[in-house]
Amino acid sequence: MKTPKKNLRGGRPLWADSPRIAIRCRSRLAQERCDVVVVGAGISGALVALKLAEQGHDVVVVDRRAPCRGSTLASTAMIQFELDTTLSDLADKIGAARAERAYSRSFRSVRALGDLIARLGVSCGWKERNALYLAGTENGWRALEAEADYRAKIGLPSTFLDGSSLKSGFGIARTGAILSEGAAEANPVQLATACLRAARRLGARVYAPHNIRQAYPHAQGVDLETEEGATISARRAIFTTGYEVVSGVPRAKFDITSTWAIATRPLAAASLWPARCLIWEASDPYLYLRTTYDNRILAGGEDSGLQDNERRDAAISNKAHRLLHKIEDLLPGRRLQIDYAWAGAFADSPTGLPHMSPVEGLANCFAVLGCGGNGITFSVIAADVVAAWVAGRTDRDADLFC
């Protein structure tokens, strides 16, 4: 059971130059024993490790890279309760009751993350925002109006704006949009490393770089062996390995998709749009954008099924300029220059929901995979689902992610 090594990103992500993203790791590993071992030290692994450590478990975290240097570094950190699949479409796919539970749980999880950040006193650029979902080629204004009504009926803070209201309020020329409360933005690497530090203060040990070569489940737990021959013995193993899918998890559930992102040079605050809400559109591929604490525009999109890493990275310059032109079309009158450009990968599932479940055929092992475009919000949920499983319980929404 070896996790395949992949090139998860290319180019120069904005977060690579952030302060406070280094974390001390233990490099020497011969033999370890613990309650729970978490494989993967990105945002998912960090939140899972912190949750388990806060509940009194003895935790070890191990990663083949330095912490948060995989997919987390490429994240645009658009933190939303809204999924890539609309509530209406998700209801058609998995049933209305389950879809409503998924959206409601996602909404509560964004709030829970804000509460966690406040409790820890984490400095990670966290800022609560509204989100603006624009009519596009996939869903026009009529579909968005019905979607907003559906969300409002189950208690989600979403309101439909017609084209006139959208233009007068935000200066955007589209036929309509959904304005939702309950979103946020953050620096994902600062957030993840802060959670790992908090877990370490509670006794967690972080080892990197160490690559897990094999897992040996047994009646009392599981033994993990590294490529160097070191062993970690634990009662439970949690794989938060992102898109380097663990053997034993059905790979057909996910399509690996390439995506590209840019960050502009800082702008005058007055030149940014009203309320600096998160913006995304109902198109395929869709454009999404947000601001940063230092007044940059951070945007992403141009998604494609391209899976060759070299071709994906070679396309960064072309894709970056396409993104820039899309921003200029959407928000005219601004002088924009690209400062950072990068590429990454994410796992796209048919429902937009991730996979969180015990690994079939590997006793005492649990996988958190395919968190896709809503990765940080799903990682908050994953921490709850994993903590319940480790404690011998079942999270009330665990069935949504199997």
N, C-alpha and C positions, 0 to 999 in steps of 0.2 A: 504494500500500500504506500506508494511513493507519490507525492504531489508533484506534477510536472512543472518545471521551471519555465516561465514565459516572460517575455519583455512586455511589461504592463503599460509602459508609457514611453514617450519620446519628446524631444524638445526641452524647453526650459520653463517649467511651471512657475507661476507667480510665487507660490509658497516656499520655493526653494531658498529664497533670500530672507525668509522670516526670522526674526529673533526668537529665542526660547524654544527651539525645536530639537535641540540635542538632548539626549537622555543617556545616562550612564547604563551600560549593559555589562553583564558578566560574560567574558569571552571564554573562560575555561569551564568546560563541562565534562565531567567524568561519569558521575552517577548522581541522580537526584531522586528524591521521593516527595510526593505531595498529594494533596487531595484531588486537585484538578490541574491538568496541564492545558494551556490555551496555545494552539499552534496558529500563529499569525498575529503580528503586532501593529496592524493598521487600526482604523477607527472602530471596526467591529470587535477586534480582539481586545482593544483598550477598554471599551465600555463593558464587555463581558467580564474581563479580568477584574475591573474595579467593582462591579456588582458582586461578584463572588467573594472578593476580599472583604468587602463591607459586611457580608453575611458570615464572616468568620472562617471561610475556607482558606486552606494553605494552597496558594496558587503559584504556578510557574508559567511564564510566558516565553515562547521560543519563536524565532523568526530566522529565515534564511538570509534576510537583509537587515540593515539597520532599521529600527522601528519607524514606521510611517513613511517608508521610502518606496512603497509599491503604489497601488492604485490610490491610496489616500492623498498622496502628493499631487495627483492629477485631478482631484475632485474640484468642482466649482462651488461646492458647498451651498447650493440652493436648498435650504432646509424647509420643506413643505409637508403639509398633510396630504396634499393632492398627489395622486398617483399618475403614472404615465397613461394608465387606462382610466377613463372617466368613470364616475360612479354608475352612470347609466349603462355603459358598456360592460363594466365589471358585473353588474347585476344580471345581465344577459348571459355572461360566461359562467358564473358560479352561484347564481341565485341572489335575490334581493337581500335576504337576511344576512347572508355571509358578506356580501359586498358592503352593506351598511356597517357591519361590525369592523371590517377592514379599514374603512375610511374614518370611523369614529376612533378606533385605536390609534391610527396614525395621527389624528388631531391631538389626542391626549399625549402622545409621545413627544411631539414638539414642545409642548408645555413642560413635560417632565424633564426634557433636556435643558430647557432654560432654568428650571428650578435647580437641577444638578450643578450647572455652571455657577449659579448664584451661591449655592451652598459651599462649593469648593473655592470660591473666590478666583475663578479662572479668568485670565486675561487672554481672550482669543478672538477679539473683534466681534463678539456676539451682539447682534442688534435685531430686535423684533421688527418685522416688516409686514406689510400686506403683500399679496400676490395678485398679479393681473394676468389673466388667461385670455389671450386674444383670439377672436375668430380667425380661421385660416382655411386651408384647403381640405382639411380632414373634418372639421366641424364649423359650420357657419353660425350666424347669430341666433337662428331659431333653435339649433341644437344646444347652444350655450345657455339660452334662456330657460329651456327645459331642464338642463343640468343644474342650473342655479336654483331653480324651484325645488328640485329633488333634494339637493343638499340642505336647503333651508328647512325642508319638512322633517329631516332627521336631526336638526339642531346644529348644523354646521354654518359658520358665519360667512355665507357667500351671497353676493348681490349681483344681479345682472345690470350691466350698463349698455344702453343703446349707443349707436354710433355718435350721436350728437353729444351725449354726456361724456363719452370717452374722449372726443376731440376737445371739448371745453375743459375737462378736468385734467387731461394728461397730454394733450397735443398730439395724439396718435390717431391716424386716419384708418380705422377699421370699422366694420359694420356692427361690432359689439364686442363685449368682453365680460368675464366674470371677475369681480373684485372680491377677494377673500382675505379675511383676517387669519392670524395664526401661523404666519411664516417667519423665517429668520434667516440671517446670514452669519457666517463665522469663518475664521481661518481653521480649516480642518486639521492641519498638522499641529498647530498650537493646541487645539482641543484634544486631539488624541494623545499627544505627549503629556499634557497635563493630567489626563486620566491615568496614564501609566505611572506617572510619578506618584499620584495619590494612592494607587494600588500598591506601589512599592513601599510607601510609608506604612502601609498596613501589613507588610511582610512579604508581598509578592516578589519573586525573583525574575528578572528579565535577562534572557540569554540571547545573544546575537553576535555574529551570524552563525547559525547552526541549522542545517537542513535535515529534516526528518526523512529517514530512508525507509523505515518499515514500522508497522504497528502490530503488536502481538497481544490481542485480547485474551483474557482468561477470566476465571470465575470471580476473582477478587478485584479485577480492574483491567488495566492495559499497560503494557510496556512499549515505549517508543524508543527506537534506535536511530541515532544520527548517522550520517555518512562517515563520521570519524570513529564510530563504534561506541560512543557514549550512550547511556540509557537514562530514560526518565520513567519512573514507575509511578502510576497514579491510579486513583479509583475511577476517574473519568477523564476523557480527552475530548476537547472541544476544538474543531477545525474551523477557524475563521480565515480561510485561505483565499477569499475573494474569487478570482476567475481562474486560479490554478486548481481546477476541480479535483477533489479527492476521489480516488478510485472507490467505487461502491455506490456513489451517488449517481442517479440517472442523468447522464449528460444531455440527453435529448430534450430535457425540460428547458434548456436555455440555448439561445443563439448569442455568440460573442460578436459584439458590434463595436466598430471603431468610431471614435468621436474626436473632435478638435476644439480647442479653446484659445482665447486670446485675452490679454489684459492691456488696456490702453495706458498711455501716460496719464498722470494725474491731471484732472481738470479743475477749473474753478467750481466751487460747490454750487454756485448759482446756475451753472450751465447743465446741471443734472435735472432729471425729470421730477415732477412733484412727488413728495413723500418717499422717493427713492425705493419704490416697491420692486419686488421681484417681477420680472416680465417673462412670459413664455407664450408660445402660440400653438394653436391647434392645427399644425401642419406636419407633413412628413416629407423630408426631415424638418424639424422645428428649430427655431432660434430661441435661445433663452439668455437672459442677461440680468445682471444685478450690479450694484455698486460695491465699493470697498471702503474701508475706514479712511483711506487716504485719497478718496474721490476718483478712483479709476472706474472705468466700465469693464466689467468682467463678463465675457459672453462665450457661449459654446453652441455646438450643433454640427450641422453638416454630416450627421451620422450615416454610416454605410456599413455594409456587411464585409468590408475589406478586412481580412484576417492576417495578411502577411505583414509582419512588423516593419520590415524595411520599406515596403511600399507605403504603408501608413505614415511612417515618419518622413518619407520623401515628399509626401503631400502636404506637410505642415504649412509651408509658405503659401501655396495656392489656396488652401482651405482658410488660412488666417485672413487673407485679403478678401475672400468671399464673405467671411463673417463680418469683416469691417464694412463692406459695402452694404450688407443687410442692415447693420445698425444705422448707417447713414441714411438708408431709405426709410427706416422706421422712425428715426429721430433726426430729422434734417436740421441743418444750420449749426452743426457742431464740428469743430476742427479736431479730428481724432487721429492719433498715431499709435501704432502697435508697439508695445514695449516688451511683452512676453507672448510667446506662442508655443503651444504644446499639443500633444496627442495622447489619447488614452484608450482604454477598452472598458466595456461594461457588458454585463450579461443581461439579455433581454428575454423575459419569459412571456408566454402567451397571455398571461393575466396581468403582468406587471408586478406580481407578488414574488417575494424571494422564497428560497427553500430553507427551512429550519426543522431538522428532525434527526432522530437517531439514524446512524449509518447502517443500512441493511448489510448484514453479514459481518459486521464489526461490533461486537458487544462492547458496551460501555463507551462508545464513541458517538459524538453528536456533530453535525455539520451545519454551518451557517453560510449559505452560498447564494449567489445571484441577486444581490441586493439592488443592482441596477441603478437607475437614475435617482432613486430616492434613498440612497444608501445610508446616510447618516440617521435619518428617521427610522429606517428599518433596523439599524444597529441598536437603537434604543430598545425597540421591541425585542430584538434578539437577546439582549441581556436579561430581560425578564423571563423569556421562554426558557433560556438555558438555566437560569437560576432555579426555576421551578423544577426542571428535569433533574438537576443535580440533587435537589432536596427530596426527590421521589414524588413530586407532585406534577400536575399538568396545568400549564397556563390556560386560562379560559379561551384564549384565541389561538392556541397552538395548532388547531386543526386547519386554520386558514393557510398555513405555510408548509404543510406536509406535501 
